Amino acid sequence: MAAMGLIANGGNAKSLAFEAIRDAKVGKIKEAREKLAEADKSLLEAHNSQTKMLTQEAQGNHTHVTLLVVHSQDHLMNAITFRDLAGEMVDLYEKLYAGGTLKA
């Protein structure tokens, strides 16, 4: 069940980060920042699920490593990376609009 939480929350975070880039691209910087904040909430939920899994492992309750567990970790790592990149892109679009290089 924890693996599904990682997949669902990671996927949600990645989708929100992508929406943030789309908003920033057309000059909706405030909306983009709100989407990034929502993505961060989803990543926090995923991180909490991951922490529970790691805590159980550290306590000797070993998880049977399945393809689903591996996939869930991969999904989360990609979501985190994508969210970080989206934040950088929103910053860049904000500077381009503020400097007049781009117009909404």
Accessible surface in RSA format (square Angstrom, percent):
REM  Atomic radii and reference values for relative SASA: ProtOr
REM  Chains: A
REM  Algorithm: Lee & Richards
REM  Probe-radius: 1.40
REM  Slices: 20
REM RES _ NUM      All-atoms   Total-Side   Main-Chain    Non-polar    All polar
REM                ABS   REL    ABS   REL    ABS   REL    ABS   REL    ABS   REL
RES MET A   1   202.14 104.7 154.96 102.6  47.18 112.3 138.08 117.4  64.06  84.9
RES ALA A   2    39.12  36.0  26.94  41.6  12.17  27.7  34.65  48.8   4.47  11.8
RES ALA A   3     6.87   6.3   5.27   8.1   1.60   3.6   5.27   7.4   1.60   4.2
RES MET A   4    96.93  50.2  96.01  63.5   0.93   2.2  89.86  76.4   7.07   9.4
RES GLY A   5    20.19  24.9   0.00   N/A  20.19  24.9  19.29  52.9   0.91   2.0
RES LEU A   6     0.00   0.0   0.00   0.0   0.00   0.0   0.00   0.0   0.00   0.0
RES ILE A   7    30.74  17.5  29.52  22.0   1.22   2.9  29.52  21.3   1.22   3.3
RES ALA A   8    65.84  60.5  49.98  77.1  15.87  36.1  60.17  84.7   5.68  15.0
RES ASN A   9    37.41  25.8  37.03  35.8   0.38   0.9   0.39   1.0  37.02  35.8
RES GLY A  10     0.20   0.2   0.00   N/A   0.20   0.2   0.09   0.2   0.11   0.3
RES GLY A  11    21.36  26.3   0.00   N/A  21.36  26.3  19.72  54.1   1.64   3.7
RES ASN A  12    73.39  50.6  66.51  64.3   6.88  16.6  18.13  43.6  55.26  53.4
RES ALA A  13     0.00   0.0   0.00   0.0   0.00   0.0   0.00   0.0   0.00   0.0
RES LYS A  14    86.07  42.0  86.01  52.8   0.06   0.1  36.53  32.9  49.54  52.8
RES SER A  15    61.28  51.8  53.75  71.7   7.53  17.4  26.96  57.4  34.32  48.1
RES LEU A  16    19.24  10.7  19.24  13.8   0.00   0.0  19.24  13.5   0.00   0.0
RES ALA A  17     0.00   0.0   0.00   0.0   0.00   0.0   0.00   0.0   0.00   0.0
RES PHE A  18    86.81  43.4  86.81  53.8   0.00   0.0  86.81  52.6   0.00   0.0
RES GLU A  19    64.13  36.8  63.18  47.8   0.94   2.2  19.44  37.6  44.68  36.5
RES ALA A  20     0.00   0.0   0.00   0.0   0.00   0.0   0.00   0.0   0.00   0.0
RES ILE A  21    20.71  11.8  20.71  15.4   0.00   0.0  20.71  14.9   0.00   0.0
RES ARG A  22   138.13  58.0 133.44  68.0   4.70  11.2  54.15  74.0  83.98  50.9
RES ASP A  23    20.89  14.6  20.87  20.8   0.02   0.1   0.04   0.1  20.86  20.8
RES ALA A  24     0.00   0.0   0.00   0.0   0.00   0.0   0.00   0.0   0.00   0.0
RES LYS A  25   123.24  60.1 115.89  71.1   7.35  17.5  58.68  52.8  64.55  68.8
RES VAL A  26    85.41  56.2  71.95  65.1  13.47  32.5  76.15  66.2   9.26  25.1
RES GLY A  27    23.93  29.5   0.00   N/A  23.93  29.5   1.55   4.3  22.37  50.1
RES LYS A  28   105.25  51.3 101.31  62.2   3.94   9.4  50.76  45.7  54.48  58.0
RES ILE A  29    26.83  15.3  24.98  18.6   1.86   4.5  24.98  18.0   1.86   5.0
RES LYS A  30   152.19  74.2 142.77  87.6   9.42  22.4  98.21  88.4  53.99  57.5
RES GLU A  31    74.24  42.6  73.69  55.7   0.55   1.3  30.12  58.3  44.12  36.0
RES ALA A  32     0.00   0.0   0.00   0.0   0.00   0.0   0.00   0.0   0.00   0.0
RES ARG A  33    87.70  36.8  82.10  41.9   5.60  13.3  52.94  72.4  34.76  21.1
RES GLU A  34    84.31  48.4  79.78  60.4   4.53  10.8  40.08  77.5  44.24  36.1
RES LYS A  35    49.26  24.0  49.26  30.2   0.00   0.0  26.98  24.3  22.27  23.7
RES LEU A  36     7.13   4.0   7.13   5.1   0.00   0.0   7.13   5.0   0.00   0.0
RES ALA A  37    49.45  45.5  44.39  68.5   5.07  11.5  47.79  67.3   1.66   4.4
RES GLU A  38    79.81  45.8  77.63  58.7   2.19   5.2  27.56  53.3  52.26  42.7
RES ALA A  39     0.00   0.0   0.00   0.0   0.00   0.0   0.00   0.0   0.00   0.0
RES ASP A  40    61.00  42.7  55.74  55.5   5.26  12.4  26.82  63.1  34.19  34.1
RES LYS A  41   143.52  70.0 140.08  86.0   3.44   8.2  88.62  79.8  54.90  58.5
RES SER A  42    10.32   8.7   7.62  10.2   2.70   6.2   2.49   5.3   7.83  11.0
RES LEU A  43    23.07  12.9  21.37  15.3   1.71   4.3  21.68  15.2   1.39   3.7
RES LEU A  44   104.83  58.4 100.85  72.2   3.98  10.0 104.29  73.2   0.54   1.5
RES GLU A  45    96.94  55.7  95.69  72.4   1.25   3.0  24.88  48.1  72.06  58.8
RES ALA A  46     0.00   0.0   0.00   0.0   0.00   0.0   0.00   0.0   0.00   0.0
RES HIS A  47    96.81  52.9  96.81  67.3   0.00   0.0  61.57  63.5  35.24  41.0
RES ASN A  48    63.90  44.1  61.51  59.4   2.39   5.7  17.23  41.5  46.67  45.1
RES SER A  49    23.88  20.2  22.20  29.6   1.68   3.9   2.31   4.9  21.56  30.2
RES GLN A  50    31.44  17.6  31.44  23.0   0.00   0.0   0.91   1.9  30.54  23.2
RES THR A  51    59.09  42.0  59.01  59.8   0.08   0.2  54.35  73.0   4.74   7.2
RES LYS A  52   138.37  67.5 135.36  83.1   3.01   7.2  81.64  73.5  56.73  60.4
RES MET A  53    23.43  12.1  21.29  14.1   2.15   5.1  22.11  18.8   1.32   1.8
RES LEU A  54   111.71  62.2 107.69  77.0   4.02  10.1 108.09  75.9   3.61   9.7
RES THR A  55    61.62  43.8  56.82  57.6   4.80  11.4  45.01  60.5  16.61  25.1
RES GLN A  56    91.20  51.0  91.20  66.7   0.00   0.0  14.02  29.8  77.18  58.5
RES GLU A  57    70.37  40.4  65.94  49.9   4.43  10.5  36.58  70.8  33.79  27.6
RES ALA A  58    92.07  84.7  48.96  75.6  43.11  98.1  61.05  86.0  31.02  82.2
RES GLN A  59   125.33  70.1  90.16  65.9  35.17  83.7  39.50  84.1  85.83  65.1
RES GLY A  60    43.25  53.3   0.00   N/A  43.25  53.3  23.91  65.6  19.34  43.3
RES ASN A  61    90.93  62.7  80.99  78.3   9.94  23.9  26.85  64.6  64.08  61.9
RES HIS A  62   138.11  75.5 107.35  74.6  30.77  78.7  81.15  83.6  56.97  66.3
RES THR A  63    52.15  37.1  36.27  36.8  15.88  37.8  34.80  46.7  17.35  26.2
RES HIS A  64   150.98  82.5 135.10  93.9  15.88  40.6  96.13  99.1  54.85  63.8
RES VAL A  65   104.02  68.4  80.87  73.2  23.16  55.8  80.87  70.3  23.16  62.8
RES THR A  66    55.14  39.2  47.54  48.2   7.60  18.1  51.98  69.8   3.16   4.8
RES LEU A  67   151.36  84.3 139.54  99.8  11.82  29.7 142.42 100.0   8.94  24.1
RES LEU A  68    82.58  46.0  77.17  55.2   5.40  13.6  80.07  56.2   2.51   6.8
RES VAL A  69    24.14  15.9  24.14  21.9   0.00   0.0  24.14  21.0   0.00   0.0
RES VAL A  70    79.80  52.5  76.59  69.3   3.21   7.7  79.07  68.7   0.73   2.0
RES HIS A  71    83.57  45.7  79.99  55.6   3.57   9.1  52.48  54.1  31.09  36.2
RES SER A  72     0.00   0.0   0.00   0.0   0.00   0.0   0.00   0.0   0.00   0.0
RES GLN A  73    51.61  28.9  51.54  37.7   0.06   0.1  35.57  75.7  16.03  12.2
RES ASP A  74    78.49  55.0  73.02  72.7   5.48  13.0  18.92  44.5  59.58  59.4
RES HIS A  75    54.28  29.7  51.45  35.8   2.83   7.2  37.49  38.6  16.79  19.5
RES LEU A  76     1.57   0.9   1.57   1.1   0.00   0.0   1.57   1.1   0.00   0.0
RES MET A  77   116.19  60.2 115.53  76.5   0.65   1.6  94.39  80.2  21.80  28.9
RES ASN A  78    73.22  50.5  70.66  68.3   2.56   6.2  11.33  27.3  61.89  59.8
RES ALA A  79     0.71   0.7   0.68   1.0   0.03   0.1   0.68   1.0   0.03   0.1
RES ILE A  80    68.53  39.0  68.41  51.0   0.12   0.3  68.41  49.3   0.12   0.3
RES THR A  81    88.87  63.2  85.80  87.0   3.07   7.3  65.07  87.4  23.80  36.0
RES PHE A  82    40.33  20.2  38.08  23.6   2.25   5.9  40.10  24.3   0.23   0.7
RES ARG A  83    42.95  18.0  42.95  21.9   0.00   0.0   4.50   6.2  38.45  23.3
RES ASP A  84    86.07  60.3  80.24  79.9   5.82  13.8  29.15  68.6  56.91  56.8
RES LEU A  85    97.07  54.1  93.66  67.0   3.41   8.6  96.61  67.8   0.46   1.2
RES ALA A  86     0.05   0.0   0.00   0.0   0.05   0.1   0.00   0.0   0.05   0.1
RES GLY A  87     9.59  11.8   0.00   N/A   9.59  11.8   9.59  26.3   0.00   0.0
RES GLU A  88   117.29  67.3 112.47  85.1   4.82  11.5  37.83  73.2  79.46  64.9
RES MET A  89    63.14  32.7  62.17  41.1   0.98   2.3  54.12  46.0   9.03  12.0
RES VAL A  90     0.00   0.0   0.00   0.0   0.00   0.0   0.00   0.0   0.00   0.0
RES ASP A  91    53.45  37.4  52.87  52.6   0.59   1.4  15.87  37.4  37.58  37.5
RES LEU A  92   102.06  56.8  99.67  71.3   2.38   6.0 101.89  71.6   0.16   0.4
RES TYR A  93    38.68  18.1  38.68  22.0   0.00   0.0  15.69  11.8  22.99  28.3
RES GLU A  94    68.49  39.3  67.73  51.2   0.76   1.8  18.01  34.8  50.48  41.2
RES LYS A  95   149.59  73.0 139.38  85.5  10.21  24.3  85.93  77.3  63.66  67.8
RES LEU A  96    53.64  29.9  52.73  37.7   0.91   2.3  53.64  37.7   0.00   0.0
RES TYR A  97    41.85  19.5  26.74  15.2  15.11  39.3  19.65  14.8  22.21  27.4
RES ALA A  98    90.37  83.1  46.11  71.2  44.27 100.7  58.68  82.6  31.70  84.0
RES GLY A  99    65.21  80.4   0.00   N/A  65.21  80.4  33.51  92.0  31.70  71.0
RES GLY A 100    34.49  42.5   0.00   N/A  34.49  42.5  22.61  62.1  11.88  26.6
RES THR A 101   101.10  71.9  69.36  70.3  31.74  75.6  52.46  70.5  48.64  73.5
RES LEU A 102    62.15  34.6  57.43  41.1   4.72  11.9  59.44  41.7   2.71   7.3
RES LYS A 103   167.65  81.8 137.95  84.6  29.70  70.7 113.76 102.4  53.89  57.4
RES ALA A 104   112.46 103.4  45.12  69.6  67.34 153.2  71.12 100.2  41.34 109.5
END  Absolute sums over single chains surface
CHAIN  1 A     6656.3       5798.4        857.9       4136.6       2519.7
END  Absolute sums over all chains
TOTAL          6656.3       5798.4        857.9       4136.6       2519.7
